[in-house]
Amino acid sequence: MNPLKLLAKPSEVNNIEPSRDIRKALLVFTAAALSQILVSLIVLRFKTVYEIALGPYSRIELRLFQLDYIVMSSLTTVFVALVMFVGVGRIFGRFLGKNHASMRSFLTAFLFLFTVFAVINVVYAVSVTASSPEKYYVFGAQFTDVIFQNATLSWVDENGVKQTVESPVLYAKKANVTRITVGDKAVETGAYTAEEIDKIIQTSSLKASLQQPSAPPYNLPPQLNVENFEFEDLVAKNVLLTSVAAVKEQPGAFLPTVSVLKNFIWRLVMSVYAGLFVMHLHGTSRKSALLVMVFTYLAVTNFVPALS
């Protein structure tokens, strides 16, 4: 069975021979999974940049998504999508249909359905490859098991004496790093112009609280509220962003909109085909097929995660 022929003429789903077509269908599904991994890598590793704004001329790029997380999240997306399409379609087909379709034929048909998913992902990947990255400035973040490199920190001890430490490596069990504006308020998450972001950086200060800090050979107290904090890089086990600023009208600002549109299109198109496949395989009415389309779309919209 040619997947494109099946999409052009959904009634051909009745001509599927599972013993012959299952391998080709699995290849289609594998291609869909690989396309999702590719898209996530392009968007999250190369087209989305998070920078910690330390000062007017100091930026540190923050890597939020590791390779293993991107791969597992992408695989979760396609496998959960398959479960939703097959589950909803099979339930409605068995209860509302007049004909019986073997589970193997049904599964083979829905594996072929992921041709739509793969094609849309490839088109999306090509469209964003030449675009500029979308940049976010991190004005607040919480870190767990974090290492700051080439760090300089200053604080006032319990005797009111200002202490300063410079260390090539500073470890903290937990760290909360936030830019504070006038009135000791954290910068609100939102979209700002480039001029507004520069003003925020120039008129705010970087504050940090560290739990169980360690910077050999110095003996640091178990809890530090740092007044001045500078570092050149960091590596953290877990990161939670508490304040993020998106730049308005930047070249890559359209990427989130295109991503939302992409996810809407594949969910809608595949839900329509799911209804048509159920109609032809189980002999349901057109009204029942429409019902399958609606419930399938609602299921994949609410239960299928999508990073990009």
Secondary structure as GFF3:
##gff-version 3
##sequence-region A 1 308
A	DSSP	alpha_helix	3	8	.	.	.	ID=ss1
A	DSSP	three_ten_helix	10	15	.	.	.	ID=ss2
A	DSSP	alpha_helix	18	41	.	.	.	ID=ss3
A	DSSP	pi_helix	42	46	.	.	.	ID=ss4
A	DSSP	beta_strand	48	55	.	.	.	ID=ss5
A	DSSP	beta_strand	58	62	.	.	.	ID=ss6
A	DSSP	alpha_helix	67	96	.	.	.	ID=ss7
A	DSSP	alpha_helix	103	112	.	.	.	ID=ss8
A	DSSP	alpha_helix	114	129	.	.	.	ID=ss9
A	DSSP	beta_strand	134	156	.	.	.	ID=ss10
A	DSSP	beta_strand	162	181	.	.	.	ID=ss11
A	DSSP	beta_strand	185	186	.	.	.	ID=ss12
A	DSSP	beta_strand	190	192	.	.	.	ID=ss13
A	DSSP	alpha_helix	194	203	.	.	.	ID=ss14
A	DSSP	beta_strand	205	211	.	.	.	ID=ss15
A	DSSP	beta_strand	223	226	.	.	.	ID=ss16
A	DSSP	beta_strand	228	230	.	.	.	ID=ss17
A	DSSP	beta_strand	233	247	.	.	.	ID=ss18
A	DSSP	alpha_helix	255	282	.	.	.	ID=ss19
A	DSSP	alpha_helix	286	303	.	.	.	ID=ss20
###
